[in-house]
Amino acid sequence: MDKALIDNIIENNNIVDVISSYFPLKKAGVNYKARCPFHEEKTPSFTVSENKQIYKCFGCGKAGNVVSFIMDYEKISFIEAMKKLAARVGITIEEPQKESGKRSKRDLIYKVYLLATQHFRENLEKYGTNAREYLVKRGFGEDIWQEFEIGYALDSYNGLKNFLLKNSINDRILEQTGLFTRGERGLFDTFRNRLMFPIHSTTGKVVAFGGRILLKDQAGGKYINSPTTEIYTKGNELYGLHKTRYEIQKRDYVLICEGYTDFLRLYEKGFTNSVASLGTALTGSQINILSRFTKNLYIVYDGDPAGRKAAVRAAGNALSSGVTVKIIPFERNIDPDGFFATGSRDEFKEKINSAETLAQFIFNDNVMGLNQTAKVDLLVDLLSNIADPLTREFQVKEISDVFRISEKSVLSRVRQTYKKPEKNIVQIPAFKYEEERDLLKLLLNEKTSLKKVAQEIDSSYFLFKIYREIYDHICTIFEQNEKITGILNSIEDEIIRSTIAEILLEEVPELEISEVLQTVKLRKFEKDLTEINQMIYKAENKHDLQLKKDDLKKKILGMNSKIVRKTLY
């Protein structure tokens, strides 16, 4: 995307106006404040600066500009965020010529699914007596039907097909939508006489359908789901996430059930941080999507043997992906939907609070038919898929504690060699380098000073790693003549981005930039001097090192006497 276009979109979207469209901001001095949308908090620590067009949460560290806010809040890509902001202020973004054909095809399939959703919803109201009776019998009110756009597919081979043709959809695209099956007489509707559940992408577009039978002797499986298409890949979507992603992020945990009705029951009961995995296998892709919103997963699968085995596989996949996972156990033949037939919302909260780790769940299981040795072997098999050595070590200890066997016994059954852990790097506390932070503050607020500073020092003069990286970013962005807030677009590292936003929101020190620069240089010279002294102590030929030391001492002595306060040796 063209840089000038990016700048134009950002300039026309005031960050206060954009964020205020999601939740209210309260004026606090020169800035605005709110409770952070990215974590639970009682006292507002989410700060928005209209003057500098940035935001920063001093609770969780989230920070950025108007683009990164949309990306973080909506969990969408940079391009998607730019398009959203452009549409908000009426700026047109032209698609690259080479992608226009593919884009138009994809857009047409999206349109087909939008029309299909409309068609199925109208059918439910006009012709779906059996479907409505089924929903009422299951205890789902019309508000749920409407919110999740539930519909009904007619008991007809051409109901949807004719509707789409009447709405000017070219019949050549129909077979590529996954909504039709080809037979001897041509294409016909795949979904017939079924309750229809639209599957939405994270951004809210309908990309697939799940259809449930309404008659016991009905042909086909209990559920039929859309196949992979241009806009949908099985295992890449989670049912309900488009509605629940904000609550998942705010509560910092997600409840993962198997199917549509389990999800709808949880949602209806107020557990609006839920999703359904659309089958018994929670995929790595789904885990990665959820990990954008939370690293804490709760598996809420059925209590029968198949559901419990699926829960074990899901938990194993989650651990392999580096997230925290617990399982909420149900008795045999009980599922989340069935639980609420007699159980209350408070009782379900208690089940969440008493959720079990994978090892605890397998140890306590009396449904899958495993003896103690088989249970340990199952855990060891799952353990072998975990690449991270620290996670593996924690799991070994967990298995040892739960099954009351020695860690040595568990390790003897592990069929994967541990990798040697990398040596920890000790970070130097940032407060020790206040002069480096002061210099960054001055540079971020006095662009004209950068040229002079850049001529005297490079990033090696910053001893604190984060400040060193920030200085490199500042130099790069100013060389390209971009604005200060533009620096936040180019940084993927959240810690660095957060630190820059924090620095931008701090008061600019009343210091001469030349004096601060001298202090930074002195720190670097002192560090170099210490290293040379250590080298001299170990070296046999000390002559060249002594010359370097003498040269370095001259540099220090040539600096402002007010800056040089430490004894040289």
N, C-alpha and C positions, 0 to 999 in steps of 0.2 A: 504494500500500500504506500502511495506517495507520501513523503514526509510533510509536504505542504498541506495535503488533505488531512493528515492526522492532526497537525497543529490547529487547522481551522475547526475541526470537529471538537477538539478539547477546549479551544478558546470560546466556542459558542455554547458550551455546557458548563454553567456555573456549578461547582461541586456542591454548594449548599442547596441549590434548587434540586439537583439530581438526588442527593441523599434524602432530602426532605420528602421526595415523592415515594420513598419506601417507609420511612418512619419519621416522627417529629424530632426536630432539633431545637434546643433551647439556647438562647443567647447567653454567653458567659464571658463578659469582658469583650475583647476584640474577636474572640472565637465563638464557636457553638459546641454544645455538648449533648450527649445522649447516652443511654445505656447501650453498651456494645452489642451489635447484632451477631457477633462471632463467638461470644461466650456468655455464660450466665453471670450476671453481676447485679448488685443492689444499688451501688453508688456509681453514677455515670462517670466513665473514664474515657469514653470515645470522644475525641476532640477533632473538630473540623475547622480549618483555617480558610476563610474566604479570601483573605489577602494573598496567601501563598498557594491556594487551591490544592490543599493536601488534607489527609486525615491521618489520625494516629490514635490507637487505643493504648493507654498506659497500663491497661490490665493484662491483655494477652499479647500485645506487641504488633497486632495487625496495623499496616500502614500503607499509604500509597497516594495516588491521585485519582481523578474521576474515573479513569479507565480501569485501573486496578481494583477500585471499589466494585464496579460492575462485574469484573471478572471474579473477584472473591465472593461477592454476595450472590450472584446468579450461578457461579461455578461454570462459566463459559470461557471460550477461548478469546484471545486478544481480538481477532477479526470479528467474532460475533459481538463482542462488547463495542467495538467501533461502529458496527452496523446499527446496533441498538441506539447508541448515542447520536449517530448521524440521523436516523429516522426521527429521533426526538426533536431535532432542530431543523428538520426538512432539508438535510444535505443528502444528495444522491451519491451513492458509491457504485461505480460501474464495475461489472464483472469483467475479469480478463477475457479477451476474445477467445483464447484457446480453450477456456473452460465453459463457455456459454452453452455449448450443446449438451454437455453433461449436466450442467446446472439446470437447464430448462427441462430436461427429462426428469431429474430429481424433483424439481418444483411441481411438475405435472403429477408425479406419484403422490406427493404431499397433498395436492389438491384433490386427488381421487380419494384419499383417506379422510380428508375433511368432509367431502360430500357423502362418503359412505357412513361416517359417524352421524351426520345429519339425517340420512335415510333411515338408519337403524333406530335412532331416537324417535323419529316420527312414527315408525312402525310400532314401537313399544306403546306409544300413546293411543294409536288408532286401532291396531290389530293384535296387539300383544297381550291378550287376556290371560293366557296360560303363563306367560312370562311375568306379568305383573302379579299374578296370584302366587307364583313361586317366590318372588322377592318379598311379598308381604308375609308369606308363610315362614320365610327365613328371618323375618323380623327387621327387614331393611325398609326404611321410610323413603318417601319420594325425594326428600332432600339429598339423600345419598345417591339415588339414581341420577339426579340432575348434576350434582357436583362432579361425579365421575363419568358422566355421559354414557351411562349404561343404555343399551338398546336391544332390539330384537330383529333377527334375520327371518324374513318370511319363509314359509314352507313352499318355496318356489325356486325353480332352476334359473329363472331369468329376472327375478325381482330387482336385485342390485344392478345387474347388467343393463337392463332397460332404463333404470333411473339415471345411470351415468351417461348413457348415450343421449338421453333427452337433455342432459346438462352439458352437451357439446364436448364430451370426452371422446377422443378418437379411439376407436376399438383396437387400434394397433398397440396401444399402451396397456390394455387391460391384462394381458397375460403376464406382464412384467410386474404387476402389483401384488401378486400372491393371493389375490382374492377370488381367482377363478381357476377352474380345472378344465383341461381340454379332453373332450370325449369324441366319439364318432361323429356327433352332430355339431361339433364346434365347442366353443367355450360355454361353461355354465357356472353358476354361483357355487363356490366351495362351501360357504356357510348357509345352511338351510334349517329353518325351524330351531334356532338356537338363541339363547340369551347371550348378548354380545358385550364383551368387556374391552373397551379401547385401551391399548397400551400406548402410553405417551413417552416421548423422549424427556430428558431432564429439563429441556426448555419449554415443554408443554405441547409439542406437536404430536398428533396421533401418527404412529409409525407402524402399528400392527394391531391385530385383534386376537382375542381368545373367545371361543364360542362354546357354551355349555349346552348339553342336551336337555330337553324338557320332558321327554318321554323315556321310560325305562327300556323299552324295546327299540329305541331309535338306533338307526344304523350309524356306524362310525364310533369313535372313542367318546368317552365322557366329555373330554375337552378336545377341541381342534384349535391349534394355534397357527398364526401366519408363518409362512416359511421365510427364509432369508431373502431380502430384496435389496434394491438400491438404497433404501433408507432404513433398513432394519436388519440387524444381525442377532441371531439367537444367542442368549447369554450375555448380551451387552446392555440390556435394559432392566430396570427394576420397576415393578408395578407400583404406582402411587408416589414415586420419588418426586415427580414434578410438583406435587402438593405438599410434601412433607420435608423437603430438603432444608428449609429454613429452621424448622423445629428440631430436626436432627442435629443441625449445627449448633443451635442454641443450647439444647439439653446435653449435647456431647455424648450421645449414644443412640444406637438405632436398634429397633426390634425387627428381626427378619423372619417372616413367616413364609409358608410355601405358596399358597394360592390366593385367588381373588377374594373369596368370601372371608377367609381368615383375616386378610388385610382390612377389608371393609368393616369387619366387626371390631377390630382393634381401633381403627380410626373413629368409628362411631362412638366407642366407649371413652374417647378422649386421649388415646395413645397415638397422637398425631406425629410421632417420630418413628413411624413404621414403614416398611416396604414389604413387597412379596417378591421372591426370587423366581417365580414363574416356572416351577418345577422342583425336583428334589435335589438338583445339583447347583450349589452356589459357586459360580465361576470366578476365576481370578480377575477377569475383567470387571465383574460386578463388585468385587471386593475393592478393586482400585477406584472405582467410581465412588463407592461409599466412603473410602478413606479420605476423599476431598472434604468431606463434611465432618467426619468423626473417625477416631481410631478405636472406638469401643463398640463391639458388635455383640448382640444378644440373639442367639438362635432360638426361634419359637416354632419348632416343627412338631408334627403329629407325634402322638405317643405310641403308635404301633411300631412293629419291628422295622418296617421300611422307613418310616419317619425318623426313628432313632438312628438308624444307620446313615441316613442322609444328614442328620445333624452332626454326627461324628465326622463325616467327610467334609462338611461345610466348615466345622471348627478347625479341622486339620489344614484346610486350604487357607483359612484366615490366619492361623499361626505362621504358616509358610510365607504369607504376604507381609508379616511384621506388624499385625494389628492385635489388639487385645480382644479375646472372645470368651463368652460364657454361654452356657446352654440352660434354657428354662425347661425343666422336665415336666412332661404330662404323663398321666397314667395311661395304660394300654387303651387304645381306641378313643382317646380324647384328643381333640385338636383345639386350637385357640378359639375358633368359633363355638365349638361345643362346650368349652369351659364356661362361657358366659351364660349358658342355659340355666346353670345353678349358681355359678360363682359371681362375685361382685367385683367392681372396679378396684376396691381396696384390697381384696384378696389377690387380684392379679398383681397389684403393686408389691405385695408381699412376696409373690413368686419371683418378681424381678430382683428384689432385694436379696433373695436367697438363691439366686441363680448359681449354677455350678461350673467350675472349670472343667475342661475336657477330661482330665484325669478323674475328678470327682464324679462326673456324669457316668463314665464307663465303670468305675468302681461300684457305684450304687445301682447300676442297671440290672434289672431282673427280667427283661423282655427279650433281649437279643439272643439269649441262650448261650452265653460265653462263660467258661470257667475262669478262675483268677489268672491262670497262665496265659490263656487265650486273650484275656483283656490286656495284660502287660504287653504281649506280642503285638496286639493291634496298636497300642500306643507307640511302641518302638517303631513299627512300620511308618506311622505318621511322623514320628520324630526324624526319621531318615530323610524326609522331604524338606526339613527346615535347614536352610543354608546358614542362617546367622548363628554363630557359635554361642553367643550370650543367651539367645532365646532357647537354644537347645539345652544349654546348661540349666536354665531355669526350669525347663520341662522335666529334665532328668530328676532334679531335686523334688519337683512337684509329684512325680510318679513315686519316688522313694518315700515321700512323706505320706501320701494317700494310701499306698499299698503296704506301708510299714516294712519295706525291704531296703537293703542298703543301696546307696548310689552305685557302688561298685557292681552290684548284681545287675542293675539297670544298664550301666555302661557296657557290661559284657555282652549284652544282647543288641546293642546298637550297631547296625551294620554300615555305619558311615564314619570315616575318620574325621576327627575334629581338625579344623584349620587352626593354625597358630594365630592367636589374636594379635592384632596390630598394637604396637606400642602406643600408649596414650600420649597425646601432646598436651602439655600443660599450658593453658591460656593465661597470659599475663592480665591481671585485672585492669579494666579500662580506666579506673579512677587514677591509676598511676601516671597516666598520660593526658592530663587535663589540657596541657598546652597544645597537644595535637588536635584535640576536640575543638579548642578555641580557634585554632587556625582554620579548621574546616568550616566552622560557623562563619568566620569572616569571609572566607572564599565563596561560600554559598550565597552570601549577601552582598559581596563586593566583587562582581565579576571582573571589573577592570584591574583588580590586583593579581589575578591569576597569572597573567603573562609574566610579571616580574618574579612571582614566587616560583613558577615552573622553570624559569631560567636558572634559579639557584638550587633547587632541590628536586629530586625525583621521589617516587613512592618509597624507596628504601629508607628514607629519613623518618618514616612513620614506623615506630617500633611495634605498635599495636596492630595486629593483622587486619582487623575490620576497618580501622582508619586508613590503613595502607590501600586496601581495595577501594574504599570510598574515594580517596584522592585520585586513584587511577580513573574511576568513573567520571569524576568531576572534570578532569583534564580532557578526557575523550569527548564528553558531551559539549564542553565549551569550545573545543576545537571544531566541532561540527556546527557551532553557533546555534545550539538548541537552548530552549528555556530551562530554567531550574527544575520545574515540575516534570520536564521531559526525561530527566535523569531516572525517575522512578519507573518509567515505561520499559527501560532497557535492562532493568535488574530483576532477575528471577529469584535470587537468594532473598528469602523473606527477612532474615536477620539483618542483612545489610540495608534492605529497603526500609525496614522499621527504624534502624538507627539513623538513617538520613532524615526520615520524617521527624524523628524526635529532635535531631539537631536543628532542623528548620523551624520547629515550634519553640525552641528555646530563645531566650533573650540574647541579642548580639552583645558580646562583651565590649566595654569601653576601653579598648586596648589598641595600641598602634600595631598594625599588622607586621611591621618590620621587627618590633620587639618580640612578638610571639614567634616569628620565623627564626630569629636568633636563638630562642630557647629550644625550639625543635631541633635546630642544627647542633646545638651544644649537647643535647641528649644523645644524638647519633654519634658525635665525636667521642663522647665519654664511653659509649658502648664499644666503639671501635678500639679505643685505647685499652679498655679492659681485655678485649680479645687479643690484641697485640702483646700485652703483658703476659698473658697465658701462653702464647706461642713462644715468646722469648724464653720463658721458664723451661719449656720442653725442648727447644731447638738446640742443636749443636753449633750451627753457624748463625750467630745472632746479629751479624753486621747489618744485613739488609733490613731486618726487622727493626733494628734500633734506628736506622735512618727514617723508616716509616713512622716510628713513634715520635721522633724529633719533629718531623714535618707536621704531624697531627697536633702536637703540643703548640707549635707556632700558630696554627689555625685557631686554636682555642684562645691563646693569649692575644691574638689579634682581634678578638670579638669584644663587644662592649663590656667593660668591667662590671657593670651592674648585673649582667647576665651570668658572668663566670663567678660562681660562689664556692665551688668545691675544690678541694686540694688535689693538685695533680701529682702523680708519682711516676 
